[in-house]
């Protein structure tokens, strides 16, 4: 059966986003040109600009897809935490591992580039503003959420995410798995006493 135009469009967009994420993971944002990304996707540069008016719009879509994948992975891993296991350290470990994975590195690359690229910054602000609510929603569904009042939950989520994001940025240069495990223990004790 022949694919519909909508199916072809969705497939093209998925290939472009996959290629963008893979390219940024492999060579970084600074070297991830439209030509390099499209070559990896097996598509023409024209195909990219048929779906995205600017490279900034495409990078916003890349960030949105990376965030979507991260949130899906977080939710999937949190529900797989065994019932008998202490929930707080397990959730913290999931968050630490997700912030340190390659897909999250794409977000770091984009955020660092946005520091000096005004257009990219404005585009990413829209994406991150929209996605923040989804992140807090996922955190509220975690098995540890009920121990924090609604007004505090978002602050704790932001604080933990920022903490693990910073550690993930440093990890490729200064890796210390034992120290990482001790962080989880201490955070679990601090938050457990809240």
C-alpha positions as CSV (number, residue, x, y, z in Angstrom):
1,X,0.0,0.0,0.0
2,X,1.3,3.4,-0.9
3,X,2.2,5.8,1.9
4,X,0.1,9.0,2.2
5,X,1.7,12.4,1.8
6,X,1.2,12.9,5.6
7,X,3.1,9.6,6.3
8,X,6.0,10.7,4.0
9,X,6.1,14.1,5.7
10,X,6.2,12.5,9.2
11,X,8.9,10.0,8.1
12,X,11.0,12.8,6.6
13,X,10.7,14.9,9.8
14,X,11.6,11.9,11.9
15,X,14.7,11.2,9.8
16,X,15.8,14.8,10.0
17,X,15.3,15.0,13.8
18,X,17.1,11.6,14.3
19,X,20.0,12.8,12.1
20,X,20.2,16.1,13.9
21,X,20.3,14.5,17.4
22,X,22.9,11.9,16.2
23,X,25.0,14.5,14.5
24,X,25.1,16.8,17.5
25,X,26.0,13.8,19.7
26,X,28.8,12.8,17.4
27,X,30.3,16.1,16.3
28,X,28.7,18.8,18.4
29,X,26.4,21.7,17.5
30,X,29.1,23.9,16.2
31,X,29.9,21.5,13.3
32,X,26.3,20.3,12.8
33,X,25.4,22.2,9.6
34,X,22.2,21.6,7.6
35,X,24.3,19.9,4.9
36,X,25.9,17.4,7.4
37,X,22.6,16.6,9.1
38,X,20.8,16.2,5.8
39,X,23.5,13.9,4.4
40,X,23.2,11.7,7.5
41,X,19.4,11.6,7.0
42,X,19.8,10.7,3.3
43,X,17.8,13.8,2.3
44,X,18.5,17.1,0.5
45,X,18.9,20.4,2.3
46,X,15.8,21.5,0.5
47,X,13.8,18.8,2.4
48,X,14.9,20.4,5.7
49,X,13.8,23.8,4.6
50,X,10.5,22.5,3.2
51,X,9.5,21.6,6.7
52,X,11.4,24.3,8.7
53,X,11.6,27.9,7.6
54,X,14.9,28.5,9.4
55,X,17.7,26.5,10.9
56,X,16.6,28.0,14.3
57,X,13.2,26.5,13.8
58,X,14.8,23.2,13.0
59,X,17.0,23.4,16.1
60,X,14.0,24.2,18.2
61,X,12.3,21.1,16.8
62,X,15.5,19.1,17.6
63,X,15.4,20.4,21.2
64,X,11.7,19.6,21.5
65,X,12.4,16.0,20.3
66,X,15.3,15.5,22.6
67,X,13.2,16.8,25.6
68,X,10.4,14.5,24.5
69,X,12.7,11.5,24.4
70,X,14.2,12.3,27.8
71,X,10.8,12.8,29.5
72,X,9.6,9.5,28.0
73,X,12.7,7.7,29.2
74,X,12.4,9.2,32.7
75,X,8.7,8.2,33.0
76,X,9.4,4.7,31.7
77,X,12.3,4.1,34.1
78,X,10.5,5.5,37.1
79,X,7.6,3.1,36.7
80,X,10.0,0.2,36.5
81,X,11.5,1.0,40.0
82,X,10.8,-2.2,42.1
83,X,8.2,-1.7,44.8
84,X,10.5,-2.8,47.6
85,X,13.3,-0.5,46.6
86,X,13.6,2.9,48.4
87,X,12.0,5.2,45.9
88,X,13.9,8.4,46.5
89,X,17.4,7.1,45.8
90,X,16.1,5.2,42.8
91,X,14.4,8.3,41.3
92,X,17.6,10.3,41.9
93,X,19.6,7.7,40.1
94,X,17.3,7.7,37.2
95,X,17.5,11.5,37.0
96,X,21.3,11.4,37.3
97,X,21.6,8.8,34.5
98,X,19.2,10.6,32.2
99,X,20.9,14.0,32.5
100,X,24.2,12.3,31.7
101,X,23.1,10.5,28.6
102,X,23.9,11.5,25.0
103,X,20.5,12.8,24.2
104,X,20.7,15.3,27.1
105,X,24.1,16.3,25.8
106,X,22.3,17.6,22.7
107,X,20.3,19.9,24.9
108,X,23.5,21.2,26.6
109,X,25.1,21.9,23.2
110,X,22.0,23.9,22.1
111,X,21.8,25.8,25.4
112,X,25.5,26.7,25.3
113,X,25.2,27.9,21.7
114,X,22.1,29.9,22.7
115,X,24.2,31.9,25.2
116,X,25.7,33.8,22.3
117,X,23.1,33.3,19.6
118,X,20.2,35.6,20.3
119,X,17.8,34.0,17.8
120,X,18.5,30.5,19.0
121,X,18.1,31.7,22.6
122,X,14.6,33.1,21.9
123,X,13.6,29.9,20.0
124,X,14.8,27.6,22.8
125,X,13.1,29.8,25.5
126,X,9.8,29.0,23.9
127,X,10.6,25.2,23.7
128,X,11.9,25.0,27.3
129,X,9.0,27.1,28.7
130,X,6.5,24.8,27.0
131,X,8.4,21.7,28.2
132,X,8.9,22.8,31.8
133,X,5.3,22.1,32.6
134,X,5.7,18.6,31.2
135,X,8.8,18.0,33.3
136,X,7.1,19.1,36.5
137,X,4.1,16.9,35.6
138,X,6.4,13.9,35.2
139,X,8.1,14.7,38.5
140,X,4.7,15.0,40.2
141,X,3.9,11.4,39.0
142,X,7.2,10.0,40.5
143,X,6.7,7.8,43.6
144,X,8.5,10.4,45.8
145,X,6.3,13.4,44.8
146,X,3.8,13.2,47.6
147,X,6.5,14.1,50.2
148,X,6.9,17.6,48.8
149,X,4.0,20.1,48.8
150,X,2.9,21.3,45.4
151,X,4.6,24.7,45.7
152,X,7.9,23.1,46.6
153,X,7.8,20.2,44.1
154,X,8.7,22.4,41.1
155,X,11.5,24.1,43.0
156,X,12.9,20.7,44.2
157,X,12.6,19.4,40.6
158,X,14.4,22.4,39.2
159,X,17.1,22.2,41.8
160,X,17.8,18.5,41.3
161,X,17.7,18.8,37.5
162,X,20.2,21.8,37.6
163,X,22.4,19.9,40.0
164,X,22.6,16.8,37.8
165,X,22.9,18.8,34.6
166,X,26.0,20.6,36.0
167,X,27.5,17.2,37.1
168,X,26.8,15.8,33.7
169,X,28.6,18.6,32.0
170,X,31.7,18.0,34.2
171,X,31.6,14.2,34.0
172,X,33.3,13.8,30.6
173,X,36.3,15.8,31.9
174,X,36.3,14.7,35.5
175,X,34.6,11.4,36.1
176,X,34.4,9.9,39.6
177,X,31.6,7.2,39.8
178,X,32.2,6.7,43.6
179,X,31.7,10.4,44.2
180,X,28.5,10.3,42.1
181,X,27.1,7.5,44.2
182,X,27.9,9.4,47.4
183,X,26.0,12.4,45.9
184,X,22.9,10.2,45.5
185,X,23.1,9.0,49.1
186,X,23.5,12.5,50.5
187,X,20.7,14.0,48.4
188,X,18.4,11.2,49.4
189,X,19.2,11.8,53.1
190,X,18.7,15.6,52.7
191,X,15.5,15.3,50.8
192,X,14.2,12.4,52.9
193,X,14.4,14.6,56.0
194,X,12.4,17.4,54.3
